[in-house]
Amino acid sequence: YPSEQEIRADIELLADQTSRLRTYAVRGTLGDITHIANEFGMTVTLGIWISNIKEDNEKEIERAIGIINSERNVSLVVVGNESLYRKEIEVDELLGYIERVKAAVKVPVTTAEPWHVWVKYPDLAQHVDVIAAHVLPYWEKIPAERAVDFVLERAKDLKKLFPKKQLLLAEVGWPSHGRDRGTAKADVPIQAIYLRTLLNKLN
């Protein structure tokens, strides 16, 4: 885990670029991120890591609820990140965790999953305040020239499926380095063009 000094240094750099952070867990020093971000005037989408280890889930949930209720800069809580996609938890168990957190905090609560998991389990939407979807064209082997359109098409599909819910594209990245996935290439210029084009179209 990073030290408090390392976290502070990173947040200081990020504060010049954005006013929002997303975290994925609260174990160890990761639980300090929200408080430090508050010092820089940043809001946090706070993640609670959910896995197939129930003991760890209990610790995560308890600590996260404490942080959420003591810090004023948490704008959204994400209970689980791709837990269903990784097949580490059953739907009913995840829904139980979500409802438990919702009952304990006063900010919106959701879970984050790839777009196709939301399509597979549409009943999830009844238990969350926001649809937090990951649309990652690189991992789906979509070539760069089709990537932006792919993200926008999936977003439209989700809006059509869940018309009464706000849609948050929680992950839409493209890597700068790494192995190719089919015709999708991990490359710095491709990453830059993709991200800038996507952000411009989303705005």
N, C-alpha and C positions, 0 to 999 in steps of 0.2 A: 504494500500500500504506500502511496506517496505520503511524504511528511506534510504537516500543516504548512510549512514554509514553501514547499513545492506547489501545493494546491493554491496558496495565495499568489505565488508568482504567475501561475497559469491563468488564474482568474483576472489578475491585473492586466495581462496581455489581451485576454478575451473581452474585457470590459470596453476596450477601444473599438471593438468590432460588432458587438451585439449587447443587447440588454437582457438576454434570456439564456438560461442554461438548462440542459436536460441531464439528469443523473440516472444511473441504472441500479444502484444499491446503496444501502446505508451502513454496511458493515465496516468496521475499522474506521480509518480516517475519512472514508467516503461520507460518513455521517456528518462531517464538519463542513462539507461544501456549501450547504444551504446558508449557514450562519456567515461564512466568509463572503459568499456572494451578496448577502444582504448589505455588508459593509460597502460594497461597490455599487449599490443601488440596482442590483440585478434580480430578476424574478427567476424562479426555479420550477421546472417540471420534475417532480421528485419520483424516482423509480424505486420500487420495492422488488428485490430479486426473489423470484419464486422458482423453486427447483423441486426435485423429487425427494429432498431431505426435509421432512416435516419440522424437525427441531430447528433447523436453520430458518425455515419460513416463519416460525413463531418469533424468533429473535428479530428478524427483519421487520415484521409487521409491528411488533411492540415498539422497537426503536423508532421506526418511521412515524408512527402515530404521535409519539412524543415530540419529534422534531416538527412535524406539521402543525401541531397545536401550540408550539412555543415560538415558532418563527412566522413572521408576517409576509414573507415573500414567496411562499409556495402557491403557485397558481393552478396546478394540476397534479394529481397523483396517478402514477401508472403502476398498477399492481400486476407484476409479471411482465417479462419481456420475452416474447416468442416461446413461452412455456408450453403452449399447446403444440406449436410447430415442432419443438424438440421432443414432444411426446413424453415429457417428464411429469405431467399432471393430467388428471381427467377434468373435463369441462365442469362438472358439478363441484369439484373441489376448488377450482379456480373461482367459480361464481361465489362460493362460500367466503373465500378470502376477500373478494371485491366487496360483497355486502357488509362484511365485518368492518372493513376500512371505511366504507361510506357512512356507517352508523357512528363512527368515532371521530370524523373530521367534518369541517365545514367548507371544504373546497371540492371542486369536481373530481371525480374518480373514473378511471378507465383501465384498460389493459392494452398492451401493444402486441400486435401480431401482423404477419405478412397479409397482404390484401386477400389472398385466396383462403386464408383461415377464417377471416370474417365472412366470406361467402359460404364456406363450408358449415360454419356455426352461426347462422344469422340471429339465433336467440340471444347470443352474447350482447347484442345491441340493447336489449331490454334492461340490462343490468348496469350499463355504463352511461356516463353523461356525454361522452365524446367518443367518436370512432377514431382510434389512433392506429393508423395503418402504415405498414412498411411496404414501399414499392421500390424494388431494387433491380433495375433492368440489367445491370452487369451480371448479377447472380443468376438471372434468368436467361443469360446468353443472348440478350438483345443487342444488336450492333449499335454503335454510338449514334449513327444517323437516325435511328428509329427510337432512341432511348427517351427523349423528351416526350414525344407523342405517346409512347407506351405508358409513361407515368400519368399523363393527362387523361388518357383513355381509362385507365384503372380508377382514377379519381372519379370520373364521370359514372363509371359502373357502380362504385360504392355510394355515390350521392343518390343514384337512382334506387339502389337497394335499401338505403337508409335515409329517406328524404327528410325525416324529422330530426336527424342528428347532425351536429356539427362534425365536419371531417377534418382531422389533423393528419397531415402527411408527416408522420413521426420520424421516418427514415427514408431518404431518397438518394443516398450518396452514390459516388462512383470512385473507385480506388485510383490512386496515382501510380502505384507499383503493384506487381504481382503477376501471377500466371494468367494467360488468356483463358477465357471461358467461351469456347466456340469462336464466334466472330466478335465477341466483346473483348476489347483490349484494355488492360490497365495501363494508363499512360497519363502523364501530367497535362499535356495540351488538350487531350480528349476530355479529361476531368474538368479542366477550366471552362472549356466551351460548353460542355453539358450543363454544369452547375449554373453558369451565368445565363444561358439560354432558358433553362428551367425557371430560375428565379424571376427573370423578366416576364415570362409567360404567366407565372402564378400571380405576379403583382398586377 
